[in-house]
Amino acid sequence: MKTKAFDFYSDPGHGWLAVKKTVLGKLGIAALITPYSYQRGDMAFLEEDCDLSTFFKAFKSAHGVDPVIREHSSSRDSRIRGYVSYRAAPHQDRQNGGCGAMTHVEGTNDGMLPCGSLLTRFGKDEPYYCSGCHSRAIKNAAISHEISREVTPRDIESVLQAYSLRVANSRGMSFSAMAEELANEIDQERVRCAAASSNTGTFDEIREILVEMGVLEF
């Protein structure tokens, strides 16, 4: 089986893998790549310490083999460092990574969406939305620092709710049965207080708490 080769460029301090953006979209990971990587034209340059492993896992999952890597090294700083930070285009991996839906019909919250995520909502009188798409949007915003406003308890609760629904589904538990166990796994009160505190609760701070608790993975 012939596997496409990808070019890996490194300088004395770092390394990047050149991958076409369309490939990231087909693998469903375009929205998971962080701004620590770079882009130029139709190419993305994946940062070795964070985004490279995301690509390797997705590639092997899709093709059953590891990608072939061609290495290029330089004794001087790479010009890749001067490229702009990576930013996924809207819905770039929509087909494989998310349904893009934020609202759904009442009464369907027990259903699984085509993207593999579950439906959730903030309250009984509010519309359902895709937990995967919503939590991923918050995650990406936290990484890229594109949102400077303070995080509200409502923002954080949506992430925790999406997390609890995924865990409950994977264990075959009902949401109500999961509630008590969830309280032992996640210090929800700590997150709410951090989000509601005056002049605190920025995405930066909340992101660190969520990563520490394992709610978000980076």
PyMOL commands that set and color helices and strands:
alter all, ss='L'
color gray80, all
select helices_A, chain A and resi 21-27+30-32+51-63+79-82+94-97+131-144+153-170+175-185+188-196+203-213
alter helices_A, ss='H'
color red, helices_A
select strands_A, chain A and resi 5-10+15-20+38-40+43-47+68-73+84-85+119-120+129-130
alter strands_A, ss='S'
color yellow, strands_A
deselect
rebuild
show_as cartoon
